[in-house]
Amino acid sequence: LLNTIMLQYNNEHFTLLPSGKPKWTICNYVMNALAEYGVPANENSIRKVEDFTLYPVDYFNPIDDYTGIVRRTPNTRSIHWFRKSWMPHQTPARIFISRWAHRLIGFRLSALARKILQIK
């Protein structure tokens, strides 16, 4: 599994999109490699793939990135608090505002508002 991920990663040229963001994140590489091993993207059970043990999201990342809401379950062992410190300094503030918009009016309406206001 690790070799599959590393082969994809090492062959990437890391081109940026017009937005300045990379075309793929490490998550894309891992999900593609897992798909090659027959693991569906929405897998929601503990699963062993070669020497790796995969856990459902509620074990280590129970935060909904769109809303910022933490959904702890009896399975939650720890929470990875993403500060997004690698992003431009204004981006975390924008994310904070968009999370509140998603909570208050939902993802679809906030996406429509963003489109109407032409906010990237």
N, CA, C and O atoms as a printed pandas DataFrame, in Angstrom:
     atom_number atom_name residue_name chain_id  residue_number  x_coord  y_coord  z_coord
0              1         N          LEU        A               1    0.837   -1.201    0.000
1              2        CA          LEU        A               1    0.000    0.000    0.000
2              3         C          LEU        A               1    0.875    1.256    0.000
3              4         O          LEU        A               1    0.662    2.183   -0.781
4              5         N          LEU        A               2    1.852    1.259    0.886
5              6        CA          LEU        A               2    2.729    2.433    0.959
6              7         C          LEU        A               2    3.474    2.635   -0.358
7              8         O          LEU        A               2    3.633    3.769   -0.808
8              9         N          ASN        A               3    3.930    1.549   -0.979
9             10        CA          ASN        A               3    4.613    1.674   -2.268
10            11         C          ASN        A               3    3.694    2.258   -3.330
11            12         O          ASN        A               3    4.129    3.076   -4.140
12            13         N          THR        A               4    2.440    1.853   -3.340
13            14        CA          THR        A               4    1.464    2.388   -4.301
14            15         C          THR        A               4    1.300    3.893   -4.112
15            16         O          THR        A               4    1.286    4.651   -5.082
16            17         N          ILE        A               5    1.177    4.315   -2.864
17            18        CA          ILE        A               5    1.026    5.749   -2.564
18            19         C          ILE        A               5    2.284    6.508   -2.985
19            20         O          ILE        A               5    2.195    7.556   -3.624
20            21         N          MET        A               6    3.450    5.978   -2.628
21            22        CA          MET        A               6    4.701    6.660   -2.936
22            23         C          MET        A               6    4.955    6.733   -4.440
23            24         O          MET        A               6    5.479    7.737   -4.923
24            25         N          LEU        A               7    4.594    5.692   -5.189
25            26        CA          LEU        A               7    4.765    5.740   -6.645
26            27         C          LEU        A               7    3.931    6.865   -7.254
27            28         O          LEU        A               7    4.410    7.607   -8.112
28            29         N          GLN        A               8    2.667    6.988   -6.801
29            30        CA          GLN        A               8    1.814    8.073   -7.300
30            31         C          GLN        A               8    2.420    9.422   -6.916
31            32         O          GLN        A               8    2.515   10.330   -7.742
32            33         N          TYR        A               9    2.821    9.538   -5.671
33            34        CA          TYR        A               9    3.330   10.795   -5.133
34            35         C          TYR        A               9    4.633   11.204   -5.822
35            36         O          TYR        A               9    4.813   12.370   -6.173
36            37         N          ASN        A              10    5.527   10.258   -6.011
37            38        CA          ASN        A              10    6.826   10.562   -6.635
38            39         C          ASN        A              10    6.699   10.922   -8.103
39            40         O          ASN        A              10    7.562   11.622   -8.632
40            41         N          ASN        A              11    5.664   10.473   -8.771
41            42        CA          ASN        A              11    5.473   10.782  -10.192
42            43         C          ASN        A              11    4.725   12.095  -10.418
43            44         O          ASN        A              11    4.534   12.508  -11.561
44            45         N          GLU        A              12    4.308   12.741   -9.357
45            46        CA          GLU        A              12    3.551   13.991   -9.467
46            47         C          GLU        A              12    4.521   15.150   -9.695
47            48         O          GLU        A              12    5.631   15.169   -9.162
48            49         N          HIS        A              13    4.075   16.112  -10.501
49            50        CA          HIS        A              13    4.891   17.300  -10.781
50            51         C          HIS        A              13    4.457   18.498   -9.952
51            52         O          HIS        A              13    5.044   19.575  -10.059
52            53         N          PHE        A              14    3.435   18.318   -9.130
53            54        CA          PHE        A              14    2.947   19.344   -8.221
54            55         C          PHE        A              14    2.630   20.658   -8.916
55            56         O          PHE        A              14    3.058   21.732   -8.494
56            57         N          THR        A              15    1.867   20.537   -9.993
57            58        CA          THR        A              15    1.404   21.734  -10.685
58            59         C          THR        A              15    0.287   22.359   -9.868
59            60         O          THR        A              15   -0.510   21.667   -9.235
60            61         N          LEU        A              16    0.248   23.647   -9.897
61            62        CA          LEU        A              16   -0.781   24.369   -9.163
62            63         C          LEU        A              16   -1.924   24.735  -10.097
63            64         O          LEU        A              16   -1.721   24.981  -11.286
64            65         N          LEU        A              17   -3.110   24.766   -9.549
65            66        CA          LEU        A              17   -4.278   25.225  -10.290
66            67         C          LEU        A              17   -4.225   26.748  -10.383
67            68         O          LEU        A              17   -3.435   27.371   -9.674
68            69         N          PRO        A              18   -5.048   27.369  -11.240
69            70        CA          PRO        A              18   -5.055   28.835  -11.316
70            71         C          PRO        A              18   -5.309   29.501   -9.959
71            72         O          PRO        A              18   -4.888   30.635   -9.730
72            73         N          SER        A              19   -6.001   28.789   -9.062
73            74        CA          SER        A              19   -6.275   29.338   -7.726
74            75         C          SER        A              19   -5.023   29.362   -6.856
75            76         O          SER        A              19   -5.024   29.969   -5.784
76            77         N          GLY        A              20   -3.943   28.700   -7.314
77            78        CA          GLY        A              20   -2.731   28.630   -6.517
78            79         C          GLY        A              20   -2.687   27.389   -5.632
79            80         O          GLY        A              20   -1.700   27.161   -4.933
80            81         N          LYS        A              21   -3.743   26.589   -5.657
81            82        CA          LYS        A              21   -3.799   25.376   -4.847
82            83         C          LYS        A              21   -3.221   24.209   -5.640
83            84         O          LYS        A              21   -3.271   24.198   -6.870
84            85         N          PRO        A              22   -2.671   23.226   -4.925
85            86        CA          PRO        A              22   -2.180   22.045   -5.640
86            87         C          PRO        A              22   -3.344   21.266   -6.238
87            88         O          PRO        A              22   -4.465   21.303   -5.732
88            89         N          LYS        A              23   -3.054   20.565   -7.321
89            90        CA          LYS        A              23   -4.089   19.784   -7.996
90            91         C          LYS        A              23   -4.639   18.697   -7.066
91            92         O          LYS        A              23   -5.844   18.446   -7.051
92            93         N          TRP        A              24   -3.782   18.068   -6.312
93            94        CA          TRP        A              24   -4.176   16.991   -5.404
94            95         C          TRP        A              24   -3.542   17.208   -4.042
95            96         O          TRP        A              24   -2.517   17.877   -3.913
96            97         N          THR        A              25   -4.177   16.626   -3.023
97            98        CA          THR        A              25   -3.587   16.592   -1.684
98            99         C          THR        A              25   -3.171   15.152   -1.410
99           100         O          THR        A              25   -3.481   14.252   -2.190
100          101         N          ILE        A              26   -2.484   14.941   -0.323
101          102        CA          ILE        A              26   -2.085   13.584    0.046
102          103         C          ILE        A              26   -3.313   12.688    0.207
103          104         O          ILE        A              26   -3.241   11.483   -0.031
104          105         N          CYS        A              27   -4.423   13.270    0.603
105          106        CA          CYS        A              27   -5.662   12.482    0.743
106          107         C          CYS        A              27   -6.053   11.838   -0.587
107          108         O          CYS        A              27   -6.498   10.690   -0.612
108          109         N          ASN        A              28   -5.890   12.567   -1.687
109          110        CA          ASN        A              28   -6.206   12.007   -3.004
110          111         C          ASN        A              28   -5.334   10.803   -3.319
111          112         O          ASN        A              28   -5.818    9.800   -3.845
112          113         N          TYR        A              29   -4.055   10.900   -3.001
113          114        CA          TYR        A              29   -3.147    9.786   -3.273
114          115         C          TYR        A              29   -3.532    8.555   -2.449
115          116         O          TYR        A              29   -3.562    7.434   -2.958
116          117         N          VAL        A              30   -3.821    8.783   -1.181
117          118        CA          VAL        A              30   -4.190    7.666   -0.307
118          119         C          VAL        A              30   -5.504    7.037   -0.761
119          120         O          VAL        A              30   -5.614    5.812   -0.824
120          121         N          MET        A              31   -6.496    7.858   -1.077
121          122        CA          MET        A              31   -7.796    7.317   -1.510
122          123         C          MET        A              31   -7.660    6.533   -2.813
123          124         O          MET        A              31   -8.290    5.487   -2.964
124          125         N          ASN        A              32   -6.851    7.018   -3.757
125          126        CA          ASN        A              32   -6.623    6.288   -5.008
126          127         C          ASN        A              32   -5.948    4.947   -4.743
127          128         O          ASN        A              32   -6.325    3.930   -5.324
128          129         N          ALA        A              33   -4.955    4.949   -3.869
129          130        CA          ALA        A              33   -4.259    3.703   -3.544
130          131         C          ALA        A              33   -5.208    2.724   -2.856
131          132         O          ALA        A              33   -5.193    1.532   -3.162
132          133         N          LEU        A              34   -6.029    3.212   -1.934
133          134        CA          LEU        A              34   -6.985    2.340   -1.249
134          135         C          LEU        A              34   -8.001    1.764   -2.230
135          136         O          LEU        A              34   -8.407    0.609   -2.099
136          137         N          ALA        A              35   -8.408    2.559   -3.207
137          138        CA          ALA        A              35   -9.344    2.072   -4.225
138          139         C          ALA        A              35   -8.733    0.912   -5.005
139          140         O          ALA        A              35   -9.429   -0.037   -5.366
140          141         N          GLU        A              36   -7.422    0.995   -5.264
141          142        CA          GLU        A              36   -6.737   -0.101   -5.959
142          143         C          GLU        A              36   -6.767   -1.392   -5.143
143          144         O          GLU        A              36   -6.681   -2.487   -5.700
144          145         N          TYR        A              37   -6.890   -1.258   -3.822
145          146        CA          TYR        A              37   -6.974   -2.421   -2.944
146          147         C          TYR        A              37   -8.423   -2.796   -2.628
147          148         O          TYR        A              37   -8.679   -3.646   -1.776
148          149         N          GLY        A              38   -9.368   -2.152   -3.322
149          150        CA          GLY        A              38  -10.769   -2.497   -3.154
150          151         C          GLY        A              38  -11.461   -1.871   -1.958
151          152         O          GLY        A              38  -12.553   -2.296   -1.580
152          153         N          VAL        A              39  -10.842   -0.867   -1.360
153          154        CA          VAL        A              39  -11.455   -0.197   -0.210
154          155         C          VAL        A              39  -12.327    0.944   -0.717
155          156         O          VAL        A              39  -11.808    1.860   -1.354
156          157         N          PRO        A              40  -13.647    0.922   -0.457
157          158        CA          PRO        A              40  -14.510    2.007   -0.927
158          159         C          PRO        A              40  -14.238    3.306   -0.174
159          160         O          PRO        A              40  -13.809    3.284    0.980
160          161         N          ALA        A              41  -14.490    4.436   -0.833
161          162        CA          ALA        A              41  -14.228    5.753   -0.242
162          163         C          ALA        A              41  -15.040    5.994    1.026
163          164         O          ALA        A              41  -14.603    6.732    1.910
164          165         N          ASN        A              42  -16.202    5.388    1.122
165          166        CA          ASN        A              42  -17.066    5.630    2.282
166          167         C          ASN        A              42  -16.974    4.505    3.302
167          168         O          ASN        A              42  -17.922    4.275    4.054
168          169         N          GLU        A              43  -15.871    3.815    3.339
169          170        CA          GLU        A              43  -15.657    2.720    4.296
170          171         C          GLU        A              43  -15.868    3.239    5.706
171          172         O          GLU        A              43  -15.310    4.273    6.077
172          173         N          ASN        A              44  -16.663    2.538    6.494
173          174        CA          ASN        A              44  -16.975    3.017    7.837
174          175         C          ASN        A              44  -16.761    1.927    8.882
175          176         O          ASN        A              44  -17.505    1.828    9.858
176          177         N          SER        A              45  -15.727    1.107    8.659
177          178        CA          SER        A              45  -15.401    0.074    9.634
178          179         C          SER        A              45  -13.891   -0.054    9.706
179          180         O          SER        A              45  -13.179    0.340    8.783
180          181         N          ILE        A              46  -13.407   -0.612   10.815
181          182        CA          ILE        A              46  -11.969   -0.831   10.946
182          183         C          ILE        A              46  -11.595   -1.906    9.936
183          184         O          ILE        A              46  -12.253   -2.940    9.825
184          185         N          ARG        A              47  -10.532   -1.635    9.212
185          186        CA          ARG        A              47  -10.137   -2.553    8.145
186          187         C          ARG        A              47   -8.616   -2.627    8.064
187          188         O          ARG        A              47   -7.929   -1.615    8.202
188          189         N          LYS        A              48   -8.105   -3.809    7.845
189          190        CA          LYS        A              48   -6.669   -4.013    7.700
190          191         C          LYS        A              48   -6.347   -4.152    6.219
191          192         O          LYS        A              48   -6.949   -4.975    5.529
192          193         N          VAL        A              49   -5.395   -3.350    5.721
193          194        CA          VAL        A              49   -4.910   -3.431    4.347
194          195         C          VAL        A              49   -3.395   -3.543    4.432
195          196         O          VAL        A              49   -2.712   -2.595    4.821
196          197         N          GLU        A              50   -2.881   -4.705    4.067
197          198        CA          GLU        A              50   -1.463   -5.015    4.233
198          199         C          GLU        A              50   -1.072   -4.745    5.687
199          200         O          GLU        A              50   -1.673   -5.313    6.599
200          201         N          ASP        A              51   -0.080   -3.894    5.916
201          202        CA          ASP        A              51    0.361   -3.617    7.292
202          203         C          ASP        A              51   -0.333   -2.411    7.915
203          204         O          ASP        A              51    0.053   -1.965    8.995
204          205         N          PHE        A              52   -1.347   -1.883    7.248
205          206        CA          PHE        A              52   -2.030   -0.691    7.743
206          207         C          PHE        A              52   -3.384   -1.055    8.327
207          208         O          PHE        A              52   -4.092   -1.919    7.809
208          209         N          THR        A              53   -3.728   -0.385    9.407
209          210        CA          THR        A              53   -5.075   -0.517    9.956
210          211         C          THR        A              53   -5.780    0.797    9.703
211          212         O          THR        A              53   -5.310    1.853   10.127
212          213         N          LEU        A              54   -6.910    0.737    9.010
213          214        CA          LEU        A              54   -7.690    1.928    8.679
214          215         C          LEU        A              54   -8.843    2.049    9.662
215          216         O          LEU        A              54   -9.503    1.064    9.993
216          217         N          TYR        A              55   -9.076    3.268   10.121
217          218        CA          TYR        A              55  -10.144    3.523   11.084
218          219         C          TYR        A              55  -11.166    4.482   10.483
219          220         O          TYR        A              55  -10.810    5.338    9.674
220          221         N          PRO        A              56  -12.428    4.348   10.870
221          222        CA          PRO        A              56  -13.442    5.321   10.436
222          223         C          PRO        A              56  -13.099    6.714   10.968
223          224         O          PRO        A              56  -12.362    6.861   11.943
224          225         N          VAL        A              57  -13.640    7.706   10.317
225          226        CA          VAL        A              57  -13.328    9.101   10.615
226          227         C          VAL        A              57  -13.625    9.483   12.070
227          228         O          VAL        A              57  -12.941   10.338   12.631
228          229         N          ASP        A              58  -14.623    8.867   12.678
229          230        CA          ASP        A              58  -14.988    9.276   14.035
230          231         C          ASP        A              58  -13.938    8.902   15.079
231          232         O          ASP        A              58  -14.030    9.369   16.215
232          233         N          TYR        A              59  -12.950    8.085   14.743
233          234        CA          TYR        A              59  -11.899    7.728   15.696
234          235         C          TYR        A              59  -10.917    8.873   15.916
235          236         O          TYR        A              59  -10.568    9.172   17.058
236          237         N          PHE        A              60  -10.465    9.518   14.841
237          238        CA          PHE        A              60   -9.389   10.508   14.965
238          239         C          PHE        A              60   -9.682   11.865   14.327
239          240         O          PHE        A              60   -8.935   12.818   14.545
240          241         N          ASN        A              61  -10.750   11.968   13.548
241          242        CA          ASN        A              61  -11.068   13.229   12.886
242          243         C          ASN        A              61  -12.585   13.435   12.841
243          244         O          ASN        A              61  -13.178   13.463   11.763
244          245         N          PRO        A              62  -13.207   13.578   14.007
245          246        CA          PRO        A              62  -14.663   13.707   14.026
246          247         C          PRO        A              62  -15.174   15.119   13.754
247          248         O          PRO        A              62  -16.297   15.459   14.125
248          249         N          ILE        A              63  -14.347   15.937   13.106
249          250        CA          ILE        A              63  -14.748   17.318   12.835
250          251         C          ILE        A              63  -15.258   17.414   11.405
251          252         O          ILE        A              63  -14.575   17.017   10.462
252          253         N          ASP        A              64  -16.468   17.946   11.257
253          254        CA          ASP        A              64  -17.016   18.207    9.925
254          255         C          ASP        A              64  -16.337   19.472    9.409
255          256         O          ASP        A              64  -16.548   20.552    9.960
256          257         N          ASP        A              65  -15.533   19.353    8.367
257          258        CA          ASP        A              65  -14.749   20.495    7.893
258          259         C          ASP        A              65  -15.628   21.621    7.354
259          260         O          ASP        A              65  -15.224   22.783    7.395
260          261         N          TYR        A              66  -16.818   21.303    6.849
261          262        CA          TYR        A              66  -17.699   22.344    6.319
262          263         C          TYR        A              66  -18.338   23.183    7.411
263          264         O          TYR        A              66  -18.579   24.374    7.212
264          265         N          THR        A              67  -18.617   22.580    8.565
265          266        CA          THR        A              67  -19.302   23.315    9.628
266          267         C          THR        A              67  -18.433   23.562   10.853
267          268         O          THR        A              67  -18.731   24.444   11.659
268          269         N          GLY        A              68  -17.361   22.790   10.998
269          270        CA          GLY        A              68  -16.529   22.901   12.185
270          271         C          GLY        A              68  -17.120   22.192   13.391
271          272         O          GLY        A              68  -16.559   22.264   14.485
272          273         N          ILE        A              69  -18.234   21.514   13.213
273          274        CA          ILE        A              69  -18.899   20.823   14.319
274          275         C          ILE        A              69  -18.168   19.519   14.618
275          276         O          ILE        A              69  -17.861   18.740   13.715
276          277         N          VAL        A              70  -17.896   19.295   15.907
277          278        CA          VAL        A              70  -17.245   18.064   16.355
278          279         C          VAL        A              70  -18.327   17.050   16.688
279          280         O          VAL        A              70  -19.235   17.338   17.468
280          281         N          ARG        A              71  -18.233   15.877   16.106
281          282        CA          ARG        A              71  -19.191   14.804   16.361
282          283         C          ARG        A              71  -18.472   13.654   17.067
283          284         O          ARG        A              71  -18.082   12.663   16.448
284          285         N          ARG        A              72  -18.311   13.817   18.386
285          286        CA          ARG        A              72  -17.667   12.767   19.182
286          287         C          ARG        A              72  -18.591   11.557   19.274
287          288         O          ARG        A              72  -19.811   11.687   19.372
288          289         N          THR        A              73  -17.978   10.386   19.240
289          290        CA          THR        A              73  -18.709    9.140   19.415
290          291         C          THR        A              73  -17.969    8.310   20.460
291          292         O          THR        A              73  -16.873    8.683   20.880
292          293         N          PRO        A              74  -18.545    7.206   20.878
293          294        CA          PRO        A              74  -17.796    6.327   21.798
294          295         C          PRO        A              74  -16.482    5.825   21.189
295          296         O          PRO        A              74  -15.587    5.402   21.920
296          297         N          ASN        A              75  -16.362    5.869   19.865
297          298        CA          ASN        A              75  -15.130    5.443   19.194
298          299         C          ASN        A              75  -14.031    6.495   19.217
299          300         O          ASN        A              75  -12.866    6.143   19.034
300          301         N          THR        A              76  -14.345    7.758   19.431
301          302        CA          THR        A              76  -13.373    8.850   19.333
302          303         C          THR        A              76  -12.239    8.648   20.330
303          304         O          THR        A              76  -12.462    8.536   21.536
304          305         N          ARG        A              77  -11.021    8.603   19.803
305          306        CA          ARG        A              77   -9.822    8.413   20.630
306          307         C          ARG        A              77   -9.041    9.707   20.782
307          308         O          ARG        A              77   -8.471    9.968   21.841
308          309         N          SER        A              78   -9.009   10.506   19.747
309          310        CA          SER        A              78   -8.335   11.802   19.797
310          311         C          SER        A              78   -8.925   12.658   18.680
311          312         O          SER        A              78   -9.628   12.161   17.800
312          313         N          ILE        A              79   -8.628   13.935   18.733
313          314        CA          ILE        A              79   -9.130   14.846   17.707
314          315         C          ILE        A              79   -7.953   15.623   17.144
315          316         O          ILE        A              79   -7.195   16.251   17.883
316          317         N          HIS        A              80   -7.812   15.573   15.826
317          318        CA          HIS        A              80   -6.773   16.347   15.153
318          319         C          HIS        A              80   -7.361   17.729   14.857
319          320         O          HIS        A              80   -8.217   17.875   13.985
320          321         N          TRP        A              81   -6.895   18.729   15.587
321          322        CA          TRP        A              81   -7.382   20.097   15.412
322          323         C          TRP        A              81   -6.551   20.780   14.335
323          324         O          TRP        A              81   -5.437   21.236   14.593
324          325         N          PHE        A              82   -7.101   20.848   13.129
325          326        CA          PHE        A              82   -6.394   21.480   12.021
326          327         C          PHE        A              82   -6.426   22.991   12.194
327          328         O          PHE        A              82   -7.501   23.589   12.206
328          329         N          ARG        A              83   -5.264   23.612   12.327
329          330        CA          ARG        A              83   -5.201   25.068   12.416
330          331         C          ARG        A              83   -5.070   25.702   11.050
331          332         O          ARG        A              83   -5.321   26.896   10.890
332          333         N          LYS        A              84   -4.676   24.912   10.063
333          334        CA          LYS        A              84   -4.496   25.380    8.691
334          335         C          LYS        A              84   -3.458   26.499    8.629
335          336         O          LYS        A              84   -3.601   27.455    7.867
336          337         N          SER        A              85   -2.429   26.364    9.430
337          338        CA          SER        A              85   -1.388   27.394    9.524
338          339         C          SER        A              85   -0.548   27.510    8.262
339          340         O          SER        A              85    0.183   28.487    8.101
340          341         N          TRP        A              86   -0.634   26.546    7.373
341          342        CA          TRP        A              86    0.116   26.600    6.116
342          343         C          TRP        A              86   -0.559   27.505    5.093
343          344         O          TRP        A              86    0.033   27.835    4.065
344          345         N          MET        A              87   -1.798   27.906    5.373
345          346        CA          MET        A              87   -2.556   28.721    4.418
346          347         C          MET        A              87   -2.253   30.205    4.620
347          348         O          MET        A              87   -1.751   30.602    5.671
348          349         N          PRO        A              88   -2.559   31.023    3.609
349          350        CA          PRO        A              88   -2.407   32.473    3.794
350          351         C          PRO        A              88   -3.196   32.924    5.029
351          352         O          PRO        A              88   -4.234   32.346    5.352
352          353         N          HIS        A              89   -2.706   33.944    5.705
353          354        CA          HIS        A              89   -3.276   34.320    7.007
354          355         C          HIS        A              89   -4.762   34.671    6.956
355          356         O          HIS        A              89   -5.443   34.535    7.973
356          357         N          GLN        A              90   -5.294   35.117    5.816
357          358        CA          GLN        A              90   -6.707   35.483    5.748
358          359         C          GLN        A              90   -7.609   34.261    5.537
359          360         O          GLN        A              90   -8.812   34.338    5.787
360          361         N          THR        A              91   -7.048   33.143    5.082
361          362        CA          THR        A              91   -7.867   31.969    4.768
362          363         C          THR        A              91   -8.551   31.370    5.993
363          364         O          THR        A              91   -9.748   31.092    5.921
364          365         N          PRO        A              92   -7.855   31.154    7.125
365          366        CA          PRO        A              92   -8.570   30.613    8.293
366          367         C          PRO        A              92   -9.743   31.491    8.738
367          368         O          PRO        A              92  -10.760   30.968    9.192
368          369         N          ALA        A              93   -9.620   32.804    8.616
369          370        CA          ALA        A              93  -10.733   33.692    8.971
370          371         C          ALA        A              93  -11.904   33.477    8.016
371          372         O          ALA        A              93  -13.061   33.456    8.436
372          373         N          ARG        A              94  -11.598   33.318    6.726
373          374        CA          ARG        A              94  -12.646   33.053    5.734
374          375         C          ARG        A              94  -13.329   31.707    6.008
375          376         O          ARG        A              94  -14.545   31.576    5.869
376          377         N          ILE        A              95  -12.532   30.720    6.395
377          378        CA          ILE        A              95  -13.087   29.405    6.719
378          379         C          ILE        A              95  -14.004   29.507    7.928
379          380         O          ILE        A              95  -15.068   28.889    7.952
380          381         N          PHE        A              96  -13.603   30.277    8.929
381          382        CA          PHE        A              96  -14.431   30.472   10.127
382          383         C          PHE        A              96  -15.793   31.046    9.741
383          384         O          PHE        A              96  -16.827   30.576   10.215
384          385         N          ILE        A              97  -15.789   32.049    8.890
385          386        CA          ILE        A              97  -17.045   32.675    8.447
386          387         C          ILE        A              97  -17.885   31.697    7.629
387          388         O          ILE        A              97  -19.097   31.605    7.823
388          389         N          SER        A              98  -17.243   30.966    6.712
389          390        CA          SER        A              98  -18.010   30.035    5.874
390          391         C          SER        A              98  -18.578   28.891    6.703
391          392         O          SER        A              98  -19.668   28.405    6.406
392          393         N          ARG        A              99  -17.869   28.454    7.729
393          394        CA          ARG        A              99  -18.408   27.393    8.595
394          395         C          ARG        A              99  -19.686   27.870    9.287
395          396         O          ARG        A              99  -20.658   27.122    9.391
396          397         N          TRP        A             100  -19.678   29.104    9.753
397          398        CA          TRP        A             100  -20.890   29.624   10.390
398          399         C          TRP        A             100  -22.022   29.750    9.379
399          400         O          TRP        A             100  -23.180   29.490    9.707
400          401         N          ALA        A             101  -21.696   30.146    8.160
401          402        CA          ALA        A             101  -22.719   30.212    7.110
402          403         C          ALA        A             101  -23.291   28.828    6.838
403          404         O          ALA        A             101  -24.503   28.671    6.690
404          405         N          HIS        A             102  -22.420   27.826    6.773
405          406        CA          HIS        A             102  -22.888   26.454    6.551
406          407         C          HIS        A             102  -23.789   25.996    7.686
407          408         O          HIS        A             102  -24.777   25.299    7.453
408          409         N          ARG        A             103  -23.459   26.381    8.908
409          410        CA          ARG        A             103  -24.290   25.994   10.059
410          411         C          ARG        A             103  -25.647   26.682   10.022
411          412         O          ARG        A             103  -26.677   26.068   10.301
412          413         N          LEU        A             104  -25.633   27.965    9.674
413          414        CA          LEU        A             104  -26.866   28.749    9.742
414          415         C          LEU        A             104  -27.799   28.515    8.560
415          416         O          LEU        A             104  -29.010   28.384    8.744
416          417         N          ILE        A             105  -27.247   28.461    7.344
417          418        CA          ILE        A             105  -28.139   28.354    6.177
418          419         C          ILE        A             105  -27.893   27.101    5.343
419          420         O          ILE        A             105  -28.574   26.882    4.340
420          421         N          GLY        A             106  -26.937   26.285    5.744
421          422        CA          GLY        A             106  -26.678   25.048    5.023
422          423         C          GLY        A             106  -25.657   25.230    3.921
423          424         O          GLY        A             106  -25.382   26.345    3.477
424          425         N          PHE        A             107  -25.107   24.120    3.493
425          426        CA          PHE        A             107  -24.032   24.150    2.501
426          427         C          PHE        A             107  -24.525   24.654    1.151
427          428         O          PHE        A             107  -23.864   25.484    0.526
428          429         N          ARG        A             108  -25.675   24.165    0.691
429          430        CA          ARG        A             108  -26.152   24.542   -0.651
430          431         C          ARG        A             108  -26.493   26.029   -0.746
431          432         O          ARG        A             108  -26.149   26.684   -1.729
432          433         N          LEU        A             109  -27.163   26.555    0.265
433          434        CA          LEU        A             109  -27.504   27.983    0.225
434          435         C          LEU        A             109  -26.270   28.862    0.354
435          436         O          LEU        A             109  -26.185   29.911   -0.285
436          437         N          SER        A             110  -25.307   28.441    1.181
437          438        CA          SER        A             110  -24.099   29.261    1.303
438          439         C          SER        A             110  -23.272   29.192    0.013
439          440         O          SER        A             110  -22.622   30.172   -0.350
440          441         N          ALA        A             111  -23.286   28.052   -0.681
441          442        CA          ALA        A             111  -22.597   27.957   -1.977
442          443         C          ALA        A             111  -23.280   28.860   -3.003
443          444         O          ALA        A             111  -22.606   29.505   -3.806
444          445         N          LEU        A             112  -24.612   28.911   -2.980
445          446        CA          LEU        A             112  -25.355   29.783   -3.888
446          447         C          LEU        A             112  -25.032   31.249   -3.572
447          448         O          LEU        A             112  -24.812   32.044   -4.486
448          449         N          ALA        A             113  -25.003   31.604   -2.304
449          450        CA          ALA        A             113  -24.670   32.984   -1.920
450          451         C          ALA        A             113  -23.261   33.343   -2.369
451          452         O          ALA        A             113  -23.023   34.450   -2.850
452          453         N          ARG        A             114  -22.323   32.406   -2.212
453          454        CA          ARG        A             114  -20.947   32.639   -2.652
454          455         C          ARG        A             114  -20.892   32.859   -4.158
455          456         O          ARG        A             114  -20.141   33.706   -4.642
456          457         N          LYS        A             115  -21.700   32.086   -4.900
457          458        CA          LYS        A             115  -21.724   32.229   -6.357
458          459         C          LYS        A             115  -22.318   33.579   -6.746
459          460         O          LYS        A             115  -21.783   34.261   -7.620
460          461         N          ILE        A             116  -23.408   33.967   -6.112
461          462        CA          ILE        A             116  -24.044   35.241   -6.406
462          463         C          ILE        A             116  -23.093   36.402   -6.091
463          464         O          ILE        A             116  -22.997   37.360   -6.858
464          465         N          LEU        A             117  -22.402   36.305   -4.968
465          466        CA          LEU        A             117  -21.476   37.363   -4.567
466          467         C          LEU        A             117  -20.108   37.231   -5.234
467          468         O          LEU        A             117  -19.234   38.080   -5.055
468          469         N          GLN        A             118  -19.934   36.151   -6.006
469          470        CA          GLN        A             118  -18.696   35.867   -6.724
470          471         C          GLN        A             118  -17.494   35.818   -5.794
471          472         O          GLN        A             118  -16.444   36.398   -6.072
472          473         N          ILE        A             119  -17.674   35.106   -4.676
473          474        CA          ILE        A             119  -16.594   34.910   -3.721
474          475         C          ILE        A             119  -15.954   33.563   -4.026
475          476         O          ILE        A             119  -16.650   32.559   -4.181
476          477         N          LYS        A             120  -14.625   33.542   -4.111
477          478        CA          LYS        A             120  -13.907   32.287   -4.409
478          479         C          LYS        A             120  -13.778   31.437   -3.190
479          480         O          LYS        A             120  -13.205   30.350   -3.254
